[in-house]
Amino acid sequence: MYFDHAEGPVFRPPSEAASFILRVTIGCSHNACTFCNMYRSVAFRARPMHEIMDQIAAARPYAQHIRRIFLADGNALVLATDKLLAILRELAGSFPRLQRVSCYAGPKDILRKTPEELAALREAGLKLVYFGLESGDDLVLKNINKGVSAAEAVAAGQRIVAAGIKLSVMVILGLGGTANSERHAQNTALAINAIKPHMLGALTLMLYRGSELLAEFERGSFVPLPPAGIMHELYAMIHAIDLPATNHCLFRSTHASNHIAFAATLPKDKEQLLADIKTAETKLSRITNWDPYNNVE
Protein backbone atom coordinates (compact mmCIF):
# COMPACT_ATOMS: atom_id res chain seq x y z
CA MET A 1 0.00 0.00 0.00
CA TYR A 2 1.45 3.34 -0.96
CA PHE A 3 0.08 6.74 -1.88
CA ASP A 4 2.69 8.27 -4.11
CA HIS A 5 3.27 9.15 -7.75
CA ALA A 6 6.87 10.27 -7.52
CA GLU A 7 9.53 9.06 -9.91
CA GLY A 8 11.32 5.75 -9.55
CA PRO A 9 10.43 2.15 -8.64
CA VAL A 10 9.15 1.10 -5.23
CA PHE A 11 10.82 -1.79 -3.37
CA ARG A 12 10.16 -3.26 0.05
CA PRO A 13 11.12 -6.41 1.99
CA PRO A 14 8.80 -9.42 1.55
CA SER A 15 7.70 -9.15 5.18
CA GLU A 16 6.39 -5.62 4.53
CA ALA A 17 3.82 -6.78 1.97
CA ALA A 18 0.89 -5.54 4.07
CA SER A 19 2.60 -2.33 5.22
CA PHE A 20 1.97 1.27 4.26
CA ILE A 21 5.04 2.18 2.18
CA LEU A 22 5.98 5.76 2.96
CA ARG A 23 8.65 7.03 0.56
CA VAL A 24 10.76 9.49 2.54
CA THR A 25 13.59 9.40 0.00
CA ILE A 26 13.76 8.62 -3.69
CA GLY A 27 16.33 6.04 -4.71
CA CYS A 28 19.49 5.07 -2.83
CA SER A 29 22.16 7.52 -1.68
CA HIS A 30 24.95 4.99 -2.36
CA ASN A 31 23.53 3.41 -5.53
CA ALA A 32 26.89 1.99 -6.57
CA CYS A 33 26.88 -1.70 -5.54
CA THR A 34 27.94 -3.69 -8.59
CA PHE A 35 25.32 -6.42 -8.12
CA CYS A 36 22.32 -4.08 -7.77
CA ASN A 37 20.25 -2.20 -10.33
CA MET A 38 17.27 -1.37 -8.11
CA TYR A 39 17.61 2.40 -8.25
CA ARG A 40 19.83 2.96 -11.29
CA SER A 41 16.95 4.59 -13.17
CA VAL A 42 16.44 7.41 -10.68
CA ALA A 43 18.56 10.15 -9.09
CA PHE A 44 18.68 10.08 -5.31
CA ARG A 45 16.92 12.84 -3.41
CA ALA A 46 15.65 13.37 0.10
CA ARG A 47 11.98 14.28 -0.05
CA PRO A 48 10.77 17.58 1.36
CA MET A 49 8.41 17.34 4.30
CA HIS A 50 5.40 18.50 2.31
CA GLU A 51 5.74 15.48 -0.04
CA ILE A 52 5.98 13.16 2.96
CA MET A 53 3.02 14.76 4.70
CA ASP A 54 0.94 14.50 1.53
CA GLN A 55 1.44 10.73 1.55
CA ILE A 56 0.52 10.50 5.21
CA ALA A 57 -2.62 12.57 4.63
CA ALA A 58 -3.64 10.29 1.76
CA ALA A 59 -3.25 7.24 4.00
CA ARG A 60 -5.21 8.60 6.98
CA PRO A 61 -8.62 7.40 5.72
CA TYR A 62 -7.21 3.85 5.99
CA ALA A 63 -5.77 4.40 9.48
CA GLN A 64 -7.78 1.58 11.08
CA HIS A 65 -6.08 -0.90 8.72
CA ILE A 66 -2.51 0.36 9.09
CA ARG A 67 -0.43 -1.44 11.70
CA ARG A 68 2.97 -1.39 10.01
CA ILE A 69 4.76 1.33 8.06
CA PHE A 70 7.92 0.92 5.99
CA LEU A 71 10.02 4.00 5.26
CA ALA A 72 11.30 3.75 1.69
CA ASP A 73 13.30 3.99 -0.54
CA GLY A 74 16.78 2.53 -0.18
CA ASN A 75 18.12 3.93 3.08
CA ALA A 76 15.83 6.17 5.13
CA LEU A 77 18.45 6.67 7.86
CA VAL A 78 20.31 8.99 5.51
CA LEU A 79 17.82 11.65 6.64
CA ALA A 80 18.69 13.94 9.54
CA THR A 81 17.56 12.59 12.89
CA ASP A 82 15.38 15.63 13.61
CA LYS A 83 13.50 15.07 10.35
CA LEU A 84 13.04 11.38 11.05
CA LEU A 85 11.75 12.13 14.54
CA ALA A 86 9.23 14.59 13.10
CA ILE A 87 8.04 11.94 10.64
CA LEU A 88 7.75 9.31 13.37
CA ARG A 89 5.77 11.66 15.60
CA GLU A 90 3.39 12.40 12.74
CA LEU A 91 2.92 8.69 12.10
CA ALA A 92 2.23 7.96 15.77
CA GLY A 93 -0.40 10.68 15.85
CA SER A 94 -2.04 9.68 12.57
CA PHE A 95 -2.31 5.90 12.90
CA PRO A 96 -3.69 4.80 16.29
CA ARG A 97 -3.21 1.08 15.58
CA LEU A 98 0.42 1.45 14.49
CA GLN A 99 2.62 -1.33 15.89
CA ARG A 100 5.96 -0.68 14.22
CA VAL A 101 7.86 1.45 11.76
CA SER A 102 10.75 -0.08 9.81
CA CYS A 103 13.23 0.89 7.10
CA TYR A 104 16.21 -0.15 5.04
CA ALA A 105 19.52 1.28 6.28
CA GLY A 106 22.99 1.43 4.77
CA PRO A 107 26.04 0.93 7.01
CA LYS A 108 27.41 4.44 6.49
CA ASP A 109 24.07 5.99 7.40
CA ILE A 110 23.88 3.89 10.58
CA LEU A 111 27.40 4.87 11.61
CA ARG A 112 26.59 8.55 11.14
CA LYS A 113 23.91 8.22 13.83
CA THR A 114 25.07 8.43 17.43
CA PRO A 115 23.85 5.81 19.93
CA GLU A 116 21.72 8.56 21.47
CA GLU A 117 20.11 9.39 18.12
CA LEU A 118 19.28 5.74 17.45
CA ALA A 119 17.80 5.39 20.93
CA ALA A 120 15.63 8.44 20.28
CA LEU A 121 14.43 6.94 16.99
CA ARG A 122 13.57 3.70 18.78
CA GLU A 123 11.59 5.55 21.41
CA ALA A 124 9.75 7.45 18.66
CA GLY A 125 8.64 4.19 16.99
CA LEU A 126 11.42 2.87 14.74
CA LYS A 127 11.28 -0.79 15.76
CA LEU A 128 13.00 -2.69 12.92
CA VAL A 129 15.90 -2.00 10.55
CA TYR A 130 16.70 -4.10 7.48
CA PHE A 131 20.45 -4.03 6.89
CA GLY A 132 22.07 -5.36 3.73
CA LEU A 133 25.34 -6.75 5.07
CA GLU A 134 25.70 -8.77 1.83
CA SER A 135 29.07 -10.20 2.94
CA GLY A 136 31.41 -10.08 5.90
CA ASP A 137 34.49 -10.43 3.74
CA ASP A 138 36.62 -7.39 2.91
CA LEU A 139 37.59 -8.58 -0.57
CA VAL A 140 34.01 -9.36 -1.56
CA LEU A 141 32.80 -6.03 -0.16
CA LYS A 142 35.52 -4.24 -2.15
CA ASN A 143 34.65 -6.15 -5.32
CA ILE A 144 30.98 -5.20 -5.08
CA ASN A 145 31.77 -1.57 -4.20
CA LYS A 146 29.78 -1.66 -0.98
CA GLY A 147 31.70 1.35 0.27
CA VAL A 148 32.59 -0.04 3.70
CA SER A 149 34.95 -2.55 5.24
CA ALA A 150 33.76 -5.65 7.05
CA ALA A 151 34.69 -4.04 10.37
CA GLU A 152 32.56 -0.98 9.55
CA ALA A 153 29.64 -3.15 8.48
CA VAL A 154 29.84 -5.15 11.70
CA ALA A 155 30.03 -1.95 13.77
CA ALA A 156 26.90 -0.65 12.01
CA GLY A 157 24.96 -3.81 12.79
CA GLN A 158 26.12 -3.82 16.41
CA ARG A 159 25.04 -0.19 16.81
CA ILE A 160 21.46 -1.01 15.79
CA VAL A 161 21.29 -3.97 18.18
CA ALA A 162 22.78 -1.93 21.03
CA ALA A 163 20.11 0.73 20.48
CA GLY A 164 17.40 -1.83 21.18
CA ILE A 165 16.10 -1.80 17.59
CA LYS A 166 15.38 -5.16 16.01
CA LEU A 167 17.86 -5.94 13.24
CA SER A 168 17.21 -8.02 10.13
CA VAL A 169 20.48 -8.75 8.33
CA MET A 170 20.53 -9.79 4.69
CA VAL A 171 23.37 -11.74 3.09
CA ILE A 172 23.72 -12.80 -0.53
CA LEU A 173 24.76 -16.35 -1.31
CA GLY A 174 27.09 -16.66 -4.28
CA LEU A 175 28.22 -13.04 -4.09
CA GLY A 176 31.89 -14.00 -4.17
CA GLY A 177 31.48 -16.31 -7.16
CA THR A 178 33.44 -19.53 -7.34
CA ALA A 179 36.74 -17.77 -6.62
CA ASN A 180 35.77 -16.34 -3.24
CA SER A 181 32.99 -18.63 -2.06
CA GLU A 182 34.83 -20.10 0.91
CA ARG A 183 36.06 -16.79 2.32
CA HIS A 184 32.63 -15.22 1.73
CA ALA A 185 30.97 -18.01 3.74
CA GLN A 186 33.45 -18.04 6.60
CA ASN A 187 33.84 -14.30 7.07
CA THR A 188 30.14 -13.62 6.71
CA ALA A 189 29.53 -16.13 9.50
CA LEU A 190 32.08 -14.34 11.65
CA ALA A 191 30.28 -11.05 11.02
CA ILE A 192 26.95 -12.60 12.03
CA ASN A 193 28.56 -13.97 15.19
CA ALA A 194 29.77 -10.48 16.06
CA ILE A 195 26.51 -8.65 15.24
CA LYS A 196 24.05 -11.18 16.75
CA PRO A 197 21.06 -10.00 14.69
CA HIS A 198 17.47 -10.80 15.55
CA MET A 199 16.76 -12.00 12.00
CA LEU A 200 18.97 -13.32 9.23
CA GLY A 201 17.85 -13.58 5.63
CA ALA A 202 19.81 -15.31 2.89
CA LEU A 203 19.19 -14.37 -0.73
CA THR A 204 20.80 -15.99 -3.76
CA LEU A 205 22.72 -13.82 -6.20
CA MET A 206 20.83 -12.76 -9.29
CA LEU A 207 22.62 -11.06 -12.17
CA TYR A 208 20.59 -7.99 -13.04
CA ARG A 209 20.62 -6.27 -16.40
CA GLY A 210 22.39 -2.96 -16.16
CA SER A 211 24.60 -4.10 -13.27
CA GLU A 212 28.39 -4.16 -13.39
CA LEU A 213 28.43 -7.72 -12.04
CA LEU A 214 26.50 -8.99 -15.06
CA ALA A 215 29.08 -7.30 -17.28
CA GLU A 216 31.86 -9.02 -15.31
CA PHE A 217 30.14 -12.37 -15.81
CA GLU A 218 29.80 -11.77 -19.55
CA ARG A 219 33.50 -10.83 -19.76
CA GLY A 220 34.39 -14.06 -17.95
CA SER A 221 35.89 -12.36 -14.88
CA PHE A 222 33.11 -13.51 -12.54
CA VAL A 223 31.99 -17.14 -12.40
CA PRO A 224 28.65 -17.71 -10.61
CA LEU A 225 28.04 -20.66 -8.33
CA PRO A 226 25.69 -23.39 -9.59
CA PRO A 227 22.73 -24.37 -7.37
CA ALA A 228 24.65 -27.13 -5.56
CA GLY A 229 27.52 -24.70 -4.99
CA ILE A 230 25.10 -22.25 -3.40
CA MET A 231 23.99 -24.99 -0.98
CA HIS A 232 27.61 -25.88 -0.23
CA GLU A 233 28.31 -22.23 0.57
CA LEU A 234 25.20 -21.92 2.72
CA TYR A 235 26.18 -25.07 4.64
CA ALA A 236 29.64 -23.63 5.33
CA MET A 237 28.15 -20.33 6.45
CA ILE A 238 25.56 -21.84 8.80
CA HIS A 239 28.13 -24.32 10.16
CA ALA A 240 30.41 -21.42 11.11
CA ILE A 241 27.66 -19.32 12.70
CA ASP A 242 28.07 -19.75 16.45
CA LEU A 243 25.48 -17.74 18.37
CA PRO A 244 24.94 -18.00 22.13
CA ALA A 245 22.22 -20.40 23.26
CA THR A 246 20.30 -17.41 24.63
CA ASN A 247 20.01 -15.93 21.13
CA HIS A 248 16.88 -16.43 19.05
CA CYS A 249 17.80 -15.47 15.51
CA LEU A 250 15.11 -16.20 12.93
CA PHE A 251 16.76 -17.53 9.77
CA ARG A 252 14.90 -17.45 6.47
CA SER A 253 15.87 -18.18 2.87
CA THR A 254 12.37 -17.76 1.47
CA HIS A 255 13.16 -14.97 -1.01
CA ALA A 256 12.16 -15.67 -4.62
CA SER A 257 15.84 -15.75 -5.63
CA ASN A 258 16.55 -18.90 -3.61
CA HIS A 259 16.58 -22.38 -5.11
CA ILE A 260 15.17 -23.96 -1.94
CA ALA A 261 13.45 -22.27 1.00
CA PHE A 262 14.59 -22.86 4.57
CA ALA A 263 13.20 -21.58 7.86
CA ALA A 264 14.81 -22.09 11.26
CA THR A 265 15.69 -20.45 14.56
CA LEU A 266 19.38 -20.22 15.38
CA PRO A 267 21.09 -21.65 17.27
CA LYS A 268 18.25 -23.97 18.37
CA ASP A 269 17.61 -25.54 14.95
CA LYS A 270 21.16 -25.40 13.62
CA GLU A 271 21.81 -29.15 13.34
CA GLN A 272 18.50 -29.83 11.60
CA LEU A 273 19.07 -26.89 9.26
CA LEU A 274 22.51 -28.20 8.34
CA ALA A 275 21.04 -31.64 7.60
CA ASP A 276 18.34 -30.09 5.41
CA ILE A 277 20.91 -28.02 3.50
CA LYS A 278 23.08 -31.10 2.91
CA THR A 279 20.05 -32.97 1.55
CA ALA A 280 19.30 -30.03 -0.75
CA GLU A 281 22.91 -29.94 -1.96
CA THR A 282 22.74 -33.61 -2.88
CA LYS A 283 19.47 -33.07 -4.72
CA LEU A 284 20.69 -30.01 -6.63
CA SER A 285 24.00 -31.68 -7.56
CA ARG A 286 21.99 -33.87 -9.93
CA ILE A 287 21.25 -30.85 -12.12
CA THR A 288 23.49 -31.23 -15.18
CA ASN A 289 22.13 -28.55 -17.49
CA TRP A 290 22.28 -25.49 -15.26
CA ASP A 291 22.71 -22.27 -17.24
CA PRO A 292 23.98 -19.14 -15.41
CA TYR A 293 21.66 -17.11 -17.59
CA ASN A 294 18.80 -18.65 -15.63
CA ASN A 295 19.90 -16.24 -12.88
CA VAL A 296 19.82 -13.16 -15.12
CA GLU A 297 16.92 -10.74 -14.74
Disulfide bonds with the S-S distance in Angstrom:
none
